[in-house]
C-alpha cells in the first residue's frame, strides 16, 4: 500500500474549498455564542420578570444596608407607602421582619413580605421597633396608584322617640315613715325585795305589740346583775309601764346602771336616752344622771 506523502497533506490544507468551510464553521460558532450572551439564556428559562399585582417590586429598593425590626402591634402591610394603597396582609405583633428601604418622608418602611420571599410590602415606621440606623436605608418610591378611599357615610339622625305611658307616669313620692316611739326610764321602786323600773314612751309614735326588756348592770356596764321584761304590750305616746327585774336589793349602797331595750330591738325616735344610773341599797333608792356611753350587755 502506498503511503501519501507530506506534500500531498499540505496541498489538502491549502485547498480553497477546505479553508472556506472551516471559516464558515468558526463564524457560526461565534454567532451562536454571541446570541446566547445577548438573550441571557443560561438554561434557566429567560424572559422578563412578571410583577405581582399590588406588590412592590424588589427593583424599587435603593442601595443601602438592610435592617431588622419587630412589630410593636398588629399592623396592615400595604402594597406601597400610604393608607390608601391595597392591604396585602397583616403583620402580627412581635413578628420579626427584614427592612430594605424607606419612603421619601421616612414615615413608611419597606419590608420583605412574606418573610423569606422576593416580594415587598410597606408598614408604618412607627409600628416597628427597628434595630439599626434608619439613615443607612435607601429610598424606594411607590409605583402603584392609590385606591380611592370611600367617603364616610353621613351620620344617621334617629327620630325622636315617643315616651311610653310608664315613662309619662310621674314617680310617686316615697311614703313618709310613721312616727316612732321613744322609751326612757322615769324612775325605780322596790317591790318584794326586787328592783322595778318605770318605762315611759315619750316619743311621737306608738309602741305596738312589743316586749320591753330592762337590764341591770354595775356602774361600769360590764357586769349584768339582773333583768326583767313585760309584754308584748302597746304603749301610746306618754304611756308608762312598770317592769319588774330579778335583781335583789343589796344591804349596802351600790351604784347601778339600768338600760331599757339594751339590745336595740325596738326602733325608736331616739336611742341615746335609754340609760339610767342610780344608787341603791341600805334603804336608799336614789337616781343619778345618765351615763355618757352606751355599755355592751
Backbone as numpy.savetxt, mean C-alpha at the origin, in Angstrom:
# Nx Ny Nz CAx CAy CAz Cx Cy Cz
60.31 -47.62 -80.89 59.45 -46.44 -80.89 60.34 -45.21 -80.89
59.91 -44.21 -81.66 60.71 -43.00 -81.81 60.31 -41.97 -80.76
61.31 -41.47 -80.02 61.07 -40.46 -78.98 61.11 -39.10 -79.59
60.04 -38.20 -79.31 60.04 -36.86 -79.89 61.22 -36.08 -79.38
61.72 -35.31 -80.19 62.91 -34.53 -79.82 62.49 -33.28 -79.08
63.49 -32.67 -78.40 63.25 -31.43 -77.65 62.83 -30.33 -78.56
63.28 -30.30 -79.73 62.93 -29.29 -80.69 61.47 -29.36 -81.04
60.91 -30.59 -81.09 59.49 -30.74 -81.41 58.62 -30.16 -80.30
59.01 -30.35 -79.02 58.22 -29.81 -77.88 58.24 -28.31 -77.89
59.33 -27.70 -78.16 59.39 -26.25 -78.19 58.54 -25.69 -79.28
58.46 -26.39 -80.38 57.63 -25.93 -81.48 56.17 -25.95 -81.08
55.78 -26.96 -80.30 54.39 -27.07 -79.85 53.99 -25.87 -78.99
54.88 -25.44 -78.05 54.57 -24.34 -77.16 54.55 -23.01 -77.89
55.28 -22.95 -79.01 55.31 -21.70 -79.73 54.18 -21.59 -80.74
53.31 -22.55 -80.70 52.22 -22.53 -81.68 51.23 -21.44 -81.32
50.81 -20.56 -82.22 49.87 -19.47 -81.93 48.52 -19.96 -81.43
48.10 -21.08 -81.91 46.79 -21.59 -81.48 46.81 -21.98 -80.02
47.90 -22.71 -79.65 48.00 -23.15 -78.24 48.11 -21.96 -77.31
48.93 -21.00 -77.65 49.11 -19.81 -76.80 47.82 -19.02 -76.68
47.04 -18.88 -77.72 45.77 -18.16 -77.67 44.79 -18.82 -76.73
44.75 -20.15 -76.77 43.82 -20.86 -75.88 44.17 -20.65 -74.43
45.49 -20.69 -74.12 45.90 -20.48 -72.72 45.51 -19.08 -72.24
45.67 -18.09 -73.08 45.32 -16.71 -72.67 43.83 -16.60 -72.38
42.99 -17.23 -73.21 41.54 -17.18 -73.00 41.16 -17.80 -71.66
41.80 -18.95 -71.34 41.50 -19.63 -70.07 41.88 -18.76 -68.88
43.07 -18.13 -68.97 43.53 -17.29 -67.84 42.62 -16.10 -67.65
42.21 -15.45 -68.74 41.32 -14.29 -68.65 39.97 -14.68 -68.04
39.46 -15.85 -68.40 38.18 -16.32 -67.86 38.26 -16.53 -66.35
39.40 -17.13 -65.92 39.57 -17.35 -64.47 39.62 -16.03 -63.71
40.34 -15.06 -64.28 40.43 -13.75 -63.62 39.06 -13.09 -63.55
38.27 -13.18 -64.59 36.93 -12.57 -64.61 36.02 -13.21 -63.57
36.10 -14.52 -63.43 35.26 -15.21 -62.44 35.62 -14.79 -61.02
36.93 -14.66 -60.75 37.35 -14.22 -59.42 36.88 -12.80 -59.13
36.99 -11.91 -60.11 36.55 -10.52 -59.92 35.05 -10.44 -59.68
34.25 -11.25 -60.38 32.80 -11.25 -60.20 32.42 -11.70 -58.79
33.14 -12.68 -58.28 32.85 -13.17 -56.92 33.14 -12.12 -55.88
34.21 -11.33 -56.08 34.53 -10.27 -55.12 33.49 -9.17 -55.13
33.02 -8.78 -56.33 32.06 -7.68 -56.45 30.70 -8.05 -55.86
30.25 -9.29 -56.04 28.93 -9.69 -55.54 28.96 -10.05 -54.06
30.17 -10.24 -53.51 30.27 -10.59 -52.08 29.76 -11.97 -51.80
29.78 -12.87 -52.78 29.26 -14.23 -52.58 30.33 -15.07 -51.93
30.19 -15.36 -50.64 31.14 -16.19 -49.91 30.52 -17.51 -49.52
29.50 -17.92 -50.24 28.87 -19.21 -49.95 27.77 -19.10 -48.94
27.50 -17.89 -48.44 26.46 -17.76 -47.40 25.20 -17.19 -47.96
25.04 -17.07 -49.28 23.82 -16.51 -49.84 23.86 -15.02 -49.79
24.24 -14.34 -50.85 24.39 -12.89 -50.89 23.05 -12.20 -50.92
23.10 -10.89 -51.03 21.87 -10.09 -51.09 21.83 -9.10 -49.95
21.03 -8.05 -50.09 20.93 -7.02 -49.06 20.06 -7.50 -47.92
20.32 -6.97 -46.68 19.57 -7.37 -45.48 18.19 -6.75 -45.51
17.21 -7.53 -45.08 15.83 -7.03 -45.00 15.56 -6.54 -43.60
15.10 -5.28 -43.46 14.83 -4.68 -42.15 13.46 -5.12 -41.63
13.45 -5.54 -40.36 12.18 -5.93 -39.74 11.33 -4.71 -39.51
10.08 -4.71 -39.98 9.23 -3.51 -39.79 9.10 -3.17 -38.31
9.16 -1.85 -38.03 8.95 -1.37 -36.67 10.15 -1.55 -35.77
11.33 -2.01 -36.32 12.50 -2.24 -35.50 13.66 -1.46 -36.06
14.39 -0.73 -35.24 15.51 0.06 -35.70 16.62 -0.86 -36.18
17.26 -0.55 -37.27 18.33 -1.34 -37.83 19.61 -1.14 -37.04
20.47 -2.18 -36.91 21.75 -2.00 -36.24 22.62 -0.97 -36.92
22.39 -0.68 -38.22 23.22 0.30 -38.92 22.99 1.71 -38.40
21.92 1.92 -37.61 21.67 3.25 -37.06 22.68 3.61 -35.99
23.27 2.60 -35.36 24.13 2.84 -34.22 25.42 3.49 -34.65
25.73 4.64 -34.04 27.00 5.29 -34.34 28.10 4.61 -33.57
29.32 4.89 -33.94 30.46 4.25 -33.30 30.55 4.72 -31.86
31.01 3.86 -30.98 31.13 4.19 -29.56 31.12 2.92 -28.73
31.45 3.04 -27.45 31.48 1.88 -26.57 30.08 1.47 -26.18
29.87 0.17 -26.04 28.60 -0.35 -25.55 28.63 -0.36 -24.02
27.47 -0.07 -23.41 27.34 -0.08 -21.96 26.31 -1.12 -21.56
26.22 -1.38 -20.28 25.19 -2.28 -19.74 24.28 -1.48 -18.81
23.06 -1.95 -18.68 22.10 -1.29 -17.82 21.11 -2.27 -17.25
20.37 -1.83 -16.24 19.34 -2.66 -15.59 18.07 -1.82 -15.46
16.94 -2.43 -15.81 15.66 -1.73 -15.77 15.26 -1.44 -14.33
14.97 -0.14 -14.05 14.52 0.24 -12.71 13.08 -0.19 -12.47
12.30 -0.26 -13.54 10.90 -0.66 -13.45 10.50 -1.24 -14.80
9.32 -1.84 -14.86 8.81 -2.37 -16.12 8.51 -1.21 -17.07
9.08 -1.28 -18.31 8.98 -0.17 -19.25 8.78 -0.70 -20.66
8.09 0.09 -21.49 7.89 -0.28 -22.89 9.17 -0.08 -23.69
9.41 -1.01 -24.62 10.50 -0.88 -25.58 9.89 -0.46 -26.90
10.37 0.66 -27.49 9.77 1.21 -28.70 10.73 1.11 -29.87
10.13 1.21 -31.08 10.91 1.03 -32.30 11.89 2.17 -32.51
11.59 3.37 -32.03 12.46 4.54 -32.16 12.28 5.41 -30.93
13.14 6.41 -30.73 13.10 7.21 -29.51 11.91 8.16 -29.45
10.87 7.76 -28.76 9.69 8.59 -28.62 8.48 7.76 -28.25
7.60 8.30 -27.42 6.40 7.56 -27.01 5.41 7.39 -28.15
5.57 8.16 -29.24 4.65 8.05 -30.37 5.00 6.89 -31.28
6.17 6.25 -31.08 6.57 5.15 -31.94 5.99 3.83 -31.44
6.02 2.84 -32.31 5.42 1.54 -32.04 6.11 0.86 -30.86
5.31 0.26 -29.98 5.84 -0.52 -28.87 6.19 -1.91 -29.35
7.46 -2.31 -29.16 7.92 -3.63 -29.59 7.69 -4.69 -28.53
7.67 -4.29 -27.29 7.51 -5.24 -26.20 7.71 -4.54 -24.88
7.93 -5.34 -23.84 8.07 -4.82 -22.48 9.38 -5.32 -21.90
10.12 -4.40 -21.26 11.33 -4.75 -20.53 10.97 -4.82 -19.05
11.12 -6.01 -18.47 10.70 -6.22 -17.09 11.68 -5.57 -16.11
11.18 -5.23 -14.94 12.01 -4.65 -13.90 13.13 -5.60 -13.53
14.36 -5.06 -13.45 15.52 -5.86 -13.10 16.21 -6.52 -14.27
15.63 -6.45 -15.48 16.25 -7.06 -16.65 17.52 -6.31 -17.03
18.58 -7.05 -17.38 19.84 -6.46 -17.79 19.88 -6.37 -19.31
20.37 -5.25 -19.83 20.38 -5.01 -21.27 21.74 -4.45 -21.68
22.01 -4.55 -22.98 23.21 -3.95 -23.56 22.79 -2.66 -24.26
23.44 -1.56 -23.90 23.12 -0.24 -24.46 24.12 0.07 -25.56
23.61 0.39 -26.76 24.49 0.58 -27.91 24.53 2.01 -28.41
23.54 2.84 -28.10 23.52 4.21 -28.61 22.53 5.03 -27.79
22.48 6.33 -28.10 21.56 7.25 -27.43 20.94 8.18 -28.47
19.84 8.82 -28.09 19.21 9.79 -28.97 19.98 11.11 -28.93
19.63 12.00 -29.83 20.34 13.27 -29.90 20.19 14.08 -28.62
19.01 14.03 -28.01 18.81 14.78 -26.77 19.21 13.99 -25.53
19.61 12.72 -25.69 20.05 11.91 -24.57 18.95 11.38 -23.70
17.67 11.61 -24.08 16.55 11.17 -23.24 16.18 9.71 -23.52
16.64 9.13 -24.62 16.32 7.76 -24.98 17.62 7.00 -25.23
17.62 5.70 -24.90 18.78 4.85 -25.10 18.39 3.68 -26.00
19.28 3.35 -26.95 19.04 2.23 -27.85 19.69 0.99 -27.25
18.92 -0.09 -27.15 19.39 -1.33 -26.53 19.28 -2.48 -27.51
19.99 -3.56 -27.21 19.83 -4.80 -27.97 18.54 -5.45 -27.50
17.60 -5.58 -28.42 16.29 -6.12 -28.04 15.68 -6.89 -29.22
15.36 -8.17 -29.03 15.54 -8.98 -27.82 17.02 -9.21 -27.49
17.29 -9.50 -26.24 18.67 -9.68 -25.81 19.32 -10.82 -26.57
20.57 -10.58 -27.03 21.32 -11.59 -27.76 21.04 -11.62 -29.24
20.14 -10.75 -29.73 19.81 -10.72 -31.15 20.55 -9.57 -31.84
20.31 -9.41 -33.16 20.87 -8.30 -33.92 19.88 -7.15 -34.03
18.78 -7.22 -33.32 17.74 -6.20 -33.41 17.93 -5.16 -32.31
17.27 -4.02 -32.47 17.42 -2.92 -31.54 16.05 -2.38 -31.12
16.01 -1.75 -29.97 14.82 -1.08 -29.47 15.25 0.11 -28.63
14.27 0.94 -28.27 14.56 2.17 -27.53 13.77 2.21 -26.24
14.41 2.68 -25.16 13.75 2.88 -23.87 14.16 4.23 -23.32
13.34 4.77 -22.43 13.69 6.03 -21.79 14.96 5.88 -20.96
15.84 6.85 -21.05 17.10 6.78 -20.32 16.88 6.73 -18.82
15.85 7.44 -18.35 15.60 7.48 -16.91 15.09 6.17 -16.35
14.71 5.24 -17.24 14.18 3.95 -16.78 15.28 2.92 -16.58
16.53 3.26 -16.92 17.64 2.32 -16.81 18.65 2.80 -15.78
19.18 1.86 -15.03 20.33 2.12 -14.16 21.58 1.74 -14.95
22.30 2.74 -15.43 23.39 2.53 -16.40 24.71 2.34 -15.67
25.48 1.34 -16.14 26.83 1.12 -15.64 27.80 1.64 -16.70
28.39 2.80 -16.44 29.32 3.37 -17.40 28.98 4.81 -17.71
29.76 5.39 -18.62 29.63 6.79 -18.98 28.82 6.92 -20.27
27.64 7.55 -20.18 26.78 7.69 -21.36 27.40 8.59 -22.42
28.37 9.42 -22.04 28.98 10.31 -23.03 29.82 9.54 -24.05
30.16 8.30 -23.73 30.95 7.50 -24.68 30.09 6.86 -25.75
28.76 6.92 -25.62 27.88 6.29 -26.59 27.75 7.16 -27.83
27.58 6.50 -28.97 27.29 7.21 -30.19 25.83 7.61 -30.25
25.49 8.46 -31.23 24.13 8.95 -31.39 23.48 8.23 -32.56
22.27 7.70 -32.34 21.50 7.05 -33.40 20.23 7.85 -33.62
19.81 7.97 -34.87 18.62 8.75 -35.20 17.51 7.82 -35.66
16.24 8.19 -35.41 15.12 7.34 -35.83 14.94 7.34 -37.33
14.43 6.22 -37.86 14.12 6.11 -39.27 12.64 5.94 -39.55
11.89 5.55 -38.50 10.47 5.30 -38.69 9.66 6.57 -38.48
8.44 6.56 -38.98 7.52 7.69 -38.81 6.70 7.44 -37.55
6.58 8.43 -36.68 5.80 8.21 -35.45 4.36 7.84 -35.76
3.84 6.94 -34.94 2.43 6.56 -35.05 1.59 7.66 -34.40
0.61 8.22 -35.12 -0.20 9.29 -34.52 -0.88 8.81 -33.24
-0.86 9.65 -32.24 -1.50 9.32 -30.97 -2.96 9.74 -31.02
-3.85 8.81 -30.69 -5.28 9.11 -30.75 -5.61 10.17 -29.72
-6.45 11.15 -30.07 -6.80 12.20 -29.11 -7.59 11.63 -27.94
-7.40 12.24 -26.82 -8.10 11.80 -25.62 -9.59 12.09 -25.75
-10.41 11.10 -25.38 -11.86 11.27 -25.46 -12.30 12.36 -24.50
-13.24 13.19 -24.92 -13.70 14.25 -24.01 -14.39 13.65 -22.79
-14.28 14.37 -21.72 -14.89 13.90 -20.47 -16.40 13.83 -20.62
-16.95 12.76 -20.08 -18.40 12.55 -20.15 -19.02 13.11 -18.88
-19.94 14.04 -19.07 -20.63 14.62 -17.93 -21.89 13.82 -17.63
-21.94 13.25 -16.44 -23.10 12.45 -16.07 -24.27 13.35 -15.74
-25.46 12.96 -16.19 -26.64 13.79 -15.88 -26.92 13.76 -14.38
-27.51 14.83 -13.89 -27.82 14.86 -12.45 -28.80 13.75 -12.09
-28.56 13.16 -10.97 -29.42 12.06 -10.52 -30.57 12.61 -9.69
-31.69 11.93 -9.81 -32.87 12.31 -9.03 -32.83 11.61 -7.69
-32.90 12.35 -6.61 -32.82 11.71 -5.30 -34.00 10.77 -5.08
-33.71 9.67 -4.40 -34.75 8.69 -4.08 -35.63 9.21 -2.96
-36.82 8.64 -2.79 -37.68 9.07 -1.68 -37.02 8.97 -0.33
-36.17 7.93 -0.17 -35.50 7.79 1.13 -34.52 8.92 1.37
-33.91 9.44 0.26 -32.97 10.54 0.41 -33.69 11.85 0.70
-34.93 11.96 0.20 -35.70 13.18 0.45 -36.25 13.23 1.86
-36.40 12.05 2.49 -36.96 12.01 3.84 -35.94 12.52 4.84
-36.26 13.54 5.60 -35.29 14.08 6.56 -34.98 13.06 7.64
-33.74 13.09 8.09 -33.32 12.18 9.16 -33.96 12.61 10.47
-34.64 11.71 11.13 -35.30 12.10 12.38 -34.28 12.48 13.44
-34.63 13.44 14.25 -33.77 13.86 15.35 -33.72 12.76 16.39
-32.57 12.59 17.03 -32.49 11.53 18.05 -33.45 11.80 19.20
-34.01 10.72 19.70 -34.95 10.83 20.82 -34.20 11.26 22.07
-34.63 12.33 22.70 -33.93 12.76 23.92 -33.99 11.69 25.00
-32.88 11.57 25.74 -32.80 10.56 26.78 -33.71 10.93 27.95
-34.28 9.88 28.55 -35.14 10.11 29.72 -34.30 10.58 30.90
-34.83 11.44 31.75 -34.07 11.89 32.93 -33.74 10.71 33.84
-32.57 10.80 34.49 -32.08 9.70 35.32 -32.26 10.02 36.81
-32.32 8.98 37.64 -32.36 9.20 39.09 -30.96 9.56 39.62
-30.91 9.98 40.86 -29.63 10.29 41.51 -29.74 9.88 42.97
-29.03 8.76 43.34 -29.14 8.19 44.68 -28.06 8.76 45.59
-28.47 9.18 46.78 -27.55 9.67 47.80 -27.98 9.10 49.16
-27.03 9.10 50.12 -27.33 8.67 51.48 -27.62 9.91 52.31
-28.82 9.97 52.87 -29.24 11.14 53.64 -28.96 11.00 55.14
-28.71 9.79 55.62 -28.44 9.60 57.04 -28.41 8.13 57.39
-28.10 7.84 58.64 -28.05 6.47 59.13 -28.72 6.38 60.49
-29.21 5.18 60.81 -29.78 4.89 62.13 -29.33 3.51 62.54
-29.55 3.19 63.81 -29.23 1.86 64.33 -30.53 1.16 64.66
-30.69 -0.06 64.12 -31.89 -0.85 64.40 -31.48 -2.28 64.69
-31.78 -2.76 65.95 -31.42 -4.12 66.32 -29.94 -4.37 66.31
-29.15 -3.33 66.63 -27.70 -3.48 66.65 -27.06 -3.44 65.29
-27.83 -3.21 64.23 -27.32 -3.16 62.87 -27.42 -1.73 62.33
-26.54 -1.42 61.37 -26.53 -0.10 60.77 -27.54 -0.05 59.63
-28.39 0.99 59.63 -29.39 1.18 58.58 -29.11 2.51 57.90
-29.02 2.51 56.54 -28.75 3.73 55.77 -30.01 4.17 55.06
-30.29 5.50 55.09 -31.44 6.07 54.39 -30.97 6.56 53.01
-31.55 5.97 51.94 -31.18 6.32 50.56 -32.29 7.14 49.96
-31.94 8.29 49.33 -32.92 9.19 48.73 -32.60 9.39 47.25
-33.67 9.41 46.43 -33.52 9.73 45.00 -33.70 11.22 44.84
-32.59 11.96 44.67 -32.67 13.40 44.52 -32.54 13.84 43.06
-32.57 12.87 42.14 -32.45 13.21 40.73 -33.77 13.55 40.09
-33.74 13.99 38.80 -34.98 14.36 38.11 -35.74 13.17 37.56
-35.09 11.99 37.50 -35.75 10.82 36.92 -36.15 9.81 37.97
-37.01 8.89 37.56 -37.52 7.87 38.47 -36.67 6.62 38.40
-36.42 6.02 39.57 -35.77 4.71 39.65 -36.86 3.66 39.60
-36.79 2.77 38.58 -37.88 1.82 38.35 -37.37 0.40 38.48
-38.00 -0.36 39.39 -37.75 -1.80 39.56 -36.26 -2.11 39.61
-35.56 -1.51 40.54 -34.12 -1.72 40.70 -33.82 -2.12 42.13
-32.75 -2.88 42.33 -32.29 -3.27 43.65 -31.23 -2.28 44.12
-31.47 -1.68 45.29 -30.55 -0.69 45.84 -29.63 -1.40 46.83
-28.30 -1.30 46.59 -27.30 -1.94 47.44 -26.54 -0.87 48.19
-26.28 -1.13 49.49 -25.47 -0.25 50.34 -24.36 -1.09 50.94
-23.11 -0.62 50.85 -21.96 -1.34 51.40 -21.27 -0.47 52.43
-20.71 -1.14 53.47 -20.02 -0.47 54.57 -18.54 -0.85 54.50
-17.65 0.17 54.43 -16.20 -0.04 54.37 -15.54 0.64 55.55
-14.27 0.27 55.79 -13.48 1.08 56.70 -13.17 2.40 56.03
-12.62 3.35 56.75 -12.46 4.70 56.21 -11.54 4.74 54.99
-10.60 3.79 54.88 -9.71 3.77 53.72 -10.41 3.27 52.47
-11.56 2.59 52.61 -12.28 2.05 51.47 -11.74 0.74 50.96
-10.78 0.11 51.65 -10.19 -1.14 51.19 -10.77 -2.37 51.87
-11.39 -2.19 53.04 -11.93 -3.33 53.77 -13.44 -3.27 53.84
-14.12 -4.30 53.27 -15.58 -4.38 53.29 -16.01 -4.95 54.64
-16.82 -4.16 55.39 -17.25 -4.57 56.72 -18.66 -5.13 56.74
-19.50 -4.75 55.81 -20.87 -5.25 55.78 -21.60 -4.65 54.60
-22.80 -5.19 54.31 -23.61 -4.68 53.19 -25.06 -5.07 53.39
-25.94 -4.45 52.60 -27.36 -4.77 52.61 -27.99 -4.28 51.33
-29.23 -4.74 51.04 -29.91 -4.35 49.81 -31.41 -4.30 50.04
-32.10 -3.60 49.16 -33.57 -3.50 49.20 -34.07 -3.47 47.77
-35.17 -4.20 47.53 -35.75 -4.16 46.20 -35.96 -5.54 45.62
-36.37 -5.53 44.33 -36.49 -4.38 43.43 -37.55 -3.38 43.91
-37.21 -2.08 43.82 -38.10 -1.03 44.27 -38.18 0.05 43.21
-39.18 0.94 43.37 -39.33 2.10 42.51 -39.30 3.34 43.39
-38.39 4.26 43.04 -38.26 5.51 43.80 -38.50 6.67 42.86
-39.55 7.42 43.11 -39.81 8.63 42.34 -38.87 9.73 42.82
-38.70 10.79 42.04 -37.82 11.88 42.50 -38.24 12.41 43.87
-37.26 12.47 44.82 -37.52 12.94 46.17 -37.87 11.84 47.15
-38.17 10.61 46.70 -38.55 9.50 47.59 -37.31 8.88 48.22
-37.50 8.25 49.41 -36.39 7.63 50.15 -36.76 6.22 50.57
-35.73 5.42 50.91 -35.92 4.08 51.42 -34.80 3.76 52.39
-35.12 3.01 53.49 -34.11 2.58 54.45 -33.58 1.21 54.05
-32.25 1.10 53.98 -31.60 -0.17 53.62 -30.82 -0.65 54.83
-31.24 -1.82 55.39 -30.59 -2.38 56.56 -29.39 -3.21 56.14
-28.24 -2.97 56.80 -27.04 -3.74 56.49 -26.81 -4.78 57.57
-25.84 -5.67 57.35 -25.48 -6.69 58.34 -24.28 -6.26 59.19
-23.99 -4.96 59.16 -22.84 -4.46 59.93 -23.27 -4.27 61.40
-22.53 -4.92 62.35 -22.80 -4.80 63.78 -22.15 -3.54 64.34
-22.90 -2.81 65.13 -22.40 -1.57 65.71 -21.29 -1.92 66.73
-20.09 -1.35 66.57 -18.99 -1.67 67.51 -19.17 -0.96 68.85
-18.44 -1.44 69.87 -18.51 -0.84 71.20 -17.62 0.38 71.30
-16.61 0.46 70.41 -15.72 1.63 70.40 -16.00 2.45 69.15
-15.63 3.71 69.22 -15.92 4.59 68.09 -15.06 4.21 66.87
-15.70 4.16 65.71 -15.05 3.74 64.46 -15.48 4.67 63.33
-14.53 4.99 62.43 -14.82 5.78 61.24 -15.21 4.84 60.10
-16.34 5.12 59.47 -16.86 4.26 58.40 -17.03 5.04 57.10
-16.99 4.29 55.99 -17.32 4.82 54.66 -18.48 4.00 54.13
-19.61 4.67 53.81 -20.81 3.98 53.34 -21.07 4.43 51.90
-21.33 3.47 51.02 -21.54 3.77 49.59 -22.83 3.12 49.14
-23.67 3.87 48.42 -24.85 3.32 47.80 -24.53 2.99 46.33
-24.99 1.85 45.87 -24.71 1.34 44.52 -23.20 1.34 44.24
-22.43 0.55 45.04 -20.97 0.58 44.90 -20.48 0.04 43.56
-21.23 -0.82 42.89 -20.80 -1.40 41.62 -21.20 -0.55 40.43
-21.94 0.57 40.65 -22.37 1.40 39.54 -23.35 0.71 38.61
-24.22 -0.15 39.17 -25.17 -0.90 38.36 -26.36 -0.07 37.92
-26.63 1.04 38.61 -27.80 1.88 38.30 -27.34 3.14 37.57
-27.84 3.40 36.34 -27.51 4.65 35.66 -28.04 5.84 36.45
-27.18 6.84 36.71 -27.57 7.99 37.53 -27.20 9.29 36.84
-27.89 10.33 37.22 -27.58 11.67 36.71 -26.24 12.14 37.25
-25.85 11.70 38.46 -24.57 12.06 39.07 -24.11 10.89 39.92
-22.99 10.26 39.51 -22.51 9.10 40.26 -21.30 9.43 41.12
-21.10 10.72 41.40 -19.96 11.12 42.24 -20.38 11.46 43.67
-21.68 11.36 43.96 -22.15 11.75 45.31 -22.78 10.58 46.04
-22.30 9.36 45.76 -22.88 8.16 46.39 -22.19 7.78 47.68
-21.21 8.58 48.17 -20.41 8.20 49.34 -20.81 9.01 50.58
-20.59 8.38 51.71 -20.94 9.03 52.99 -19.98 8.50 54.05
-19.37 9.39 54.82 -18.48 8.96 55.91 -19.10 9.38 57.24
-18.77 8.58 58.28 -19.37 8.85 59.58 -18.54 8.18 60.66
-18.75 8.66 61.88 -18.15 8.05 63.07 -19.25 7.33 63.83
-19.00 6.08 64.22 -20.03 5.28 64.89 -19.39 4.43 65.97
-20.18 4.04 66.97 -19.68 3.21 68.07 -19.58 3.98 69.37
-19.69 3.23 70.46 -19.63 3.88 71.77 -20.80 4.79 71.99
-22.00 4.43 71.43 -23.19 5.24 71.59 -23.22 6.46 70.69
-22.33 6.54 69.66 -22.28 7.72 68.79 -22.57 7.34 67.35
-23.49 8.07 66.70 -23.74 7.92 65.27 -23.62 9.31 64.67
-22.45 9.62 64.10 -22.18 10.99 63.65 -21.70 10.96 62.19
-22.50 11.53 61.27 -22.04 11.59 59.88 -20.97 12.65 59.71
-20.07 12.44 58.76 -19.04 13.42 58.40 -19.11 13.67 56.91
-18.14 14.45 56.39 -18.16 14.80 54.97 -17.89 13.58 54.09
-18.26 13.67 52.84 -18.03 12.59 51.89 -16.57 12.58 51.46
-16.00 11.41 51.18 -14.60 11.34 50.73 -14.44 11.90 49.32
-13.20 12.23 49.00 -12.94 12.83 47.69 -12.73 11.80 46.59
-12.47 10.55 46.93 -12.21 9.51 45.93 -13.17 8.35 46.12
-13.51 7.73 44.97 -14.39 6.56 45.00 -13.55 5.33 45.30
-13.79 4.61 46.41 -13.01 3.41 46.70 -13.45 2.24 45.83
-12.59 1.27 45.74 -12.92 0.06 44.99 -13.37 -1.01 45.97
-14.62 -1.47 45.90 -15.11 -2.46 46.89 -14.32 -3.75 46.77
